[in-house]
Amino acid sequence: MDRQRNLDQLSGQSFDLCIIGGGATGAGCALDAALRGLKVCLIEKEDFAAQTSSKSTKLIHGGVRYLEQAVKQLSREQFHMVRKALRERKTLLRNAPHLTRPLPLLTPCHNWFEGVYYSIGLKMYDWLAGSRNLSPSRWLSKKQVLELIPQLQTQGLHSAVMYYDGQLDDARFCLALIRSAAREGAVVLNHTEALDFGRSKFGKLKSVEVRDRLSGKTYEIQAKVFVNATGPFADHIREMANPKMRPRMRVSRGSHIVLKKSHLPGDTAILVPKTDDGRVLFLIPWQEQVLVGTTDLEDQLSETPMPTEDETKYLIGYVNRYLSTPITEADVRAGFTGQRPLIEAIFAKDTKSLVRDHEVEQDDKSKLISILGGKWTTYRLMASDTIDAVCEQLKISDQECRTENHILIGGEKYSPALESELTRTYGFDSDIARHLLHKYGSEALEVAALTRENSAWKARLADGHPFIQAQVIFAARKEMACSPEDILYRRLGLGLMDAAAAEQAYPVITRLLTEA
Ligand SMILES: Cc1cc2nc3c(=O)[nH]c(=O)nc-3n(C[C@H](O)[C@H](O)[C@H](O)COP(=O)(O)OP(=O)(O)OC[C@H]3O[C@@H](n4cnc5c(N)ncnc54)[C@H](O)[C@@H]3O)c2cc1C
């Protein structure tokens, strides 16, 4: 992706569609629209996935808690939402096999009654997934559980129910959507902010003024339709389009902490089914680390949310309840916080009880289409509903959604066998070969080939991590990375998993960016 070329294409032509926001939702919309043959541009104020979409718990799930809520409230709408997400789970695993994997999760039970309760609930979860279920849930004895996770706290443990969901590399999944859209002709730009709209005399949007935040230059983009895919920031764009629109969004913050893999080795995650404040919490093996999260607290909108001391203590408290070796703050390698884009429900008491479904809203006056709410797992369905609405405005009736079977970049020729090819041909250590395969899929060979141009690029960026210098060069040349932060937090993800290692890598990345 050539950023300057894309900037040059912004002016002097009219797009069918301009998408504001380059998180999961906007990126999904860009690919969907480009595959339907629309002339699309997408602008993102920061970097692709810089906000919520790189700070999720990285689960591809229907949501066991939403299922419990659906049963308790006898809500057909919530059942439908869980079922939709469960079926979508398999589509994501298939369309980006390098960036996703099935994830086994254990739900510890403290007595026989809990075992029965969670077994029935998780059988229902299996049943809702239908033929698209990943693997059936099972009730395991205490002995079987401890064979799987010997680190689990044994005191009070009766048994556990094991079930399956999916896991994704969220920031790179978003980038794969962006690059797949660009391959289909979409003009995509990061670090480009929507400032204000131009309107016809009837108030319909016809252009948007944007600023390239790297050069400070402004551009005017003409488009027939505008989509607001700014997640938690959606109210700002809605108000910019029509100041009379009532705010709809409520945000809730969710924080995670990251620990060394040795605290929870193996591939199986733990679901804490009920915290003291009535939520679920996860301890998840994640890219050779352990991800613990999340909190859920109503919050003010922020561009730089970070875990508070109280949140960190809260999460450590749960780790110490469920794992036998206690941890302290010194064991926390990194932490990150995302803000959930929740749609206001007039009678909802707190953000925990707000449903995570989505809504496509069209403003009668400005014709702005806003895609509100939702979650990572359902980004494709959200995009499909949104682009249906776009096609309706454009009066296009013969273009159906084509993303269901569209394999994302890096996934087409992906094969686990590439790992041994990387080791054999390039002499990489096995952890590096595995890491490259899961970050890039079939493109791992292109990253590896860079080390022929300069063998120094084979070096690791930080001790004890499989990230290598060639990845920085690839990010700058192919993935529109513009700064060390883009690389550390989104292209690599090292910044979110180990703060000290990120600090070590920072000066090397800065130098490599000048070499790329
Ligand atoms: C803590 C947490 C955990 C979660 N865990 C999961 C999970 O495990 N599984 C799951 O399915 N879902 C999960 N979710 C939900 C999921 O992450 C979000 O629903 C999803 O990432 C939202 O994507 P988005 O594109 O709508 O918003 P965002 O990712 O926030 O993207 C919106 C983008 O718009 C940009 N923007 C804003 N204003 C402008 C402007 N003026 N001009 C240009 N660009 C602009 C922003 O910079 C931002 O990048 C979680 C959410 C949170 C907060």
The ligand as an ORCA input file, in Angstrom:
! r2SCAN-3c Opt
* xyz 0 1
  C     -12.006     -4.401     26.366
  C     -12.723     -4.913     25.160
  C     -12.695     -6.269     24.881
  C     -13.365     -6.750     23.759
  N     -13.267     -8.073     23.468
  C     -13.904     -8.564     22.389
  C     -13.765     -9.927     22.062
  O     -13.042    -10.679     22.712
  N     -14.446    -10.384     20.985
  C     -15.255     -9.577     20.236
  O     -15.882    -10.073     19.304
  N     -15.362     -8.260     20.499
  C     -14.699     -7.736     21.547
  N     -14.777     -6.404     21.832
  C     -15.537     -5.529     20.940
  C     -14.704     -5.116     19.718
  O     -13.359     -4.946     20.045
  C     -15.263     -3.821     19.157
  O     -16.638     -3.968     18.956
  C     -14.632     -3.459     17.820
  O     -13.237     -3.496     17.879
  C     -15.099     -2.067     17.421
  O     -14.526     -1.757     16.189
  P     -14.857     -0.377     15.492
  O     -14.179     -0.387     14.191
  O     -16.324     -0.173     15.500
  O     -14.245      0.724     16.480
  P     -12.709      1.162     16.642
  O     -11.797      0.019     16.572
  O     -12.608      2.016     17.854
  O     -12.461      2.022     15.340
  C     -12.985      3.312     15.154
  C     -11.904      4.130     14.487
  O     -12.428      5.398     14.072
  C     -11.356      6.304     14.110
  N     -11.857      7.682     14.091
  C     -12.504      8.337     15.077
  N     -12.773      9.605     14.699
  C     -12.285      9.747     13.444
  C     -12.236     10.836     12.530
  N     -12.727     12.044     12.833
  N     -11.647     10.646     11.319
  C     -11.128      9.435     10.985
  N     -11.141      8.381     11.832
  C     -11.714      8.526     13.044
  C     -10.631      5.947     15.402
  O      -9.299      6.426     15.409
  C     -10.733      4.428     15.415
  O      -9.571      3.791     14.932
  C     -14.095     -5.877     22.925
  C     -14.112     -4.510     23.211
  C     -13.411     -4.034     24.311
  C     -13.395     -2.575     24.585
*
